Amino acid sequence: MRVIWEKEVAAEEIIVSPRPVWKCRSCPAYGKSPSCPPHAPSWREARELVQHYKRALLIKFSINSENFDEEKRKVLNYILKREEELFKGGNFYATALFPGNCNLCEECEFEKSGKCKMPSKVRPPIDAVGIELSKIVELDFSESVLYGLILID
């Protein structure tokens, strides 16, 4: 995993709609992860939340797709670390969003028992809350990349 870039975007550029959430319904992780729908906040809640922020930090990561789960786990931990740094820097409402479902644990206890081992670390995916990533970054599906987003203030 490598950070390609981090850039600030105006929160007003973030479009929230039901379209990404509908795509979630076809994902194999739908309903199986504590971060994913129907456990994630609704797109309407997310739209209201985004309206209370002025800016966000968009992070682009390069990953080795041959080790996808391990690489993604590193990305999620990096995003959580950046959220904590922003919080400690005075952005008390810094809120991170993951690229896709949570896979912080190698084996998801939530899938077995409905109980998460790390509920304080789980964040919803960008698309699960209705954020249209393609409206704030040009997506190139030939790249092996992931994006994280942290609402800042």
C-alpha positions as CSV (number, residue, x, y, z in Angstrom):
1,M,0.0,0.0,0.0
2,R,1.2,3.4,-0.9
3,V,-0.4,6.8,-0.5
4,I,-0.4,8.5,-4.0
5,W,-1.9,11.8,-2.8
6,E,-4.0,13.5,-0.2
7,K,-6.1,16.5,-1.2
8,E,-8.7,18.7,0.4
9,V,-12.1,19.0,-1.3
10,A,-14.9,21.4,-0.5
11,A,-17.7,19.6,1.2
12,E,-20.1,21.3,-1.1
13,E,-18.6,19.3,-4.0
14,I,-19.6,16.1,-2.3
15,I,-22.8,14.7,-3.9
16,V,-24.8,12.3,-1.8
17,S,-27.6,10.3,-3.4
18,P,-29.3,6.8,-3.3
19,R,-27.4,5.6,-6.4
20,P,-24.3,4.2,-4.7
21,V,-26.4,2.6,-2.0
22,W,-28.4,0.7,-4.6
23,K,-25.1,-0.6,-6.1
24,C,-24.2,-1.9,-2.6
25,R,-27.2,-4.3,-2.7
26,S,-25.3,-6.4,-5.4
27,C,-22.2,-6.6,-3.3
28,P,-21.4,-10.0,-1.6
29,A,-20.7,-8.1,1.7
30,Y,-24.1,-6.5,1.8
31,G,-25.6,-7.1,5.2
32,K,-22.6,-9.1,6.4
33,S,-20.3,-6.3,7.6
34,P,-21.0,-3.9,10.5
35,S,-19.9,-1.1,8.1
36,C,-22.3,-1.9,5.2
37,P,-26.0,-1.4,4.6
38,P,-28.3,-2.0,6.2
39,H,-26.0,-1.3,9.2
40,A,-24.5,1.9,7.7
41,P,-26.2,5.3,8.1
42,S,-28.7,6.1,5.4
43,W,-27.8,8.3,2.4
44,R,-30.3,10.9,3.7
45,E,-28.4,11.0,7.1
46,A,-25.1,11.2,5.2
47,R,-26.4,14.1,3.0
48,E,-27.4,16.0,6.1
49,L,-24.1,15.2,7.8
50,V,-22.0,16.4,4.9
51,Q,-23.9,19.7,4.9
52,H,-22.4,20.4,8.3
53,Y,-18.8,20.2,7.0
54,K,-16.8,22.7,5.0
55,R,-14.1,20.4,3.7
56,A,-12.9,16.8,3.5
57,L,-9.6,15.0,2.9
58,L,-9.6,12.7,-0.1
59,I,-6.8,10.1,-0.1
60,K,-5.8,8.0,-3.0
61,F,-3.9,4.7,-2.3
62,S,-2.1,2.4,-4.7
63,I,-2.5,-1.2,-3.7
64,N,-1.1,-4.6,-4.8
65,S,-4.3,-6.3,-5.9
66,E,-2.7,-9.7,-5.5
67,N,-2.8,-9.2,-1.8
68,F,-6.0,-7.2,-1.8
69,D,-7.3,-8.0,1.7
70,E,-4.0,-7.3,3.4
71,E,-3.4,-4.2,1.4
72,K,-7.0,-2.9,2.1
73,R,-6.5,-3.6,5.8
74,K,-3.4,-1.3,5.7
75,V,-5.5,1.4,3.9
76,L,-8.2,1.2,6.5
77,N,-5.7,1.5,9.4
78,Y,-4.0,4.5,7.6
79,I,-7.4,6.2,7.3
80,L,-8.1,5.6,11.0
81,K,-4.7,7.0,11.9
82,R,-5.2,10.1,9.8
83,E,-8.7,10.6,11.4
84,E,-7.1,10.4,14.8
85,E,-4.3,12.9,13.8
86,L,-6.9,15.3,12.5
87,F,-8.9,14.9,15.7
88,K,-5.9,15.6,17.9
89,G,-5.1,18.6,15.7
90,G,-8.4,20.2,16.7
91,N,-10.8,18.8,14.1
92,F,-13.0,17.2,16.8
93,Y,-15.6,16.0,14.3
94,A,-13.2,14.4,11.8
95,T,-15.1,11.4,10.4
96,A,-13.5,8.8,8.2
97,L,-15.2,6.8,5.5
98,F,-13.7,3.5,4.2
99,P,-13.2,2.4,0.7
100,G,-15.7,-0.5,0.7
101,N,-16.6,-2.9,3.5
102,C,-14.7,-3.2,6.7
103,N,-12.1,-5.9,6.7
104,L,-10.0,-4.8,9.7
105,C,-10.2,-8.4,11.1
106,E,-8.8,-11.3,9.1
107,E,-11.9,-13.3,10.2
108,C,-15.0,-11.2,10.7
109,E,-16.7,-12.1,14.0
110,F,-19.7,-10.1,12.9
111,E,-20.4,-12.4,10.0
112,K,-20.6,-15.4,12.5
113,S,-22.2,-13.9,15.6
114,G,-23.5,-10.4,14.7
115,K,-21.0,-8.9,17.2
116,C,-18.0,-6.8,16.0
117,K,-14.6,-7.1,17.7
118,M,-13.7,-3.5,16.9
119,P,-16.9,-1.4,16.9
120,S,-15.0,1.8,17.7
121,K,-12.9,1.4,14.6
122,V,-15.6,0.5,12.0
123,R,-16.5,3.3,9.6
124,P,-19.0,3.1,6.8
125,P,-17.9,2.9,3.2
126,I,-18.0,6.0,1.0
127,D,-20.5,4.5,-1.3
128,A,-22.6,2.8,1.4
129,V,-23.7,6.2,2.7
130,G,-24.4,7.5,-0.8
131,I,-21.4,9.5,-1.6
132,E,-20.8,9.6,-5.4
133,L,-17.0,9.3,-5.5
134,S,-17.0,9.9,-9.2
135,K,-18.2,13.5,-8.6
136,I,-15.1,14.4,-6.7
137,V,-12.4,12.4,-8.4
138,E,-11.9,11.0,-11.9
139,L,-12.1,7.2,-11.6
140,D,-9.9,5.1,-13.8
141,F,-10.8,1.4,-13.4
142,S,-7.6,0.3,-14.9
143,E,-5.7,1.5,-11.8
144,S,-5.3,-0.7,-8.7
145,V,-6.3,2.0,-6.3
146,L,-8.6,2.7,-3.3
147,Y,-9.9,6.0,-2.0
148,G,-10.6,7.1,1.5
149,L,-12.5,10.2,2.6
150,I,-12.3,12.0,5.9
151,L,-14.8,14.8,6.6
152,I,-12.8,17.4,8.5
153,D,-14.7,20.5,9.7
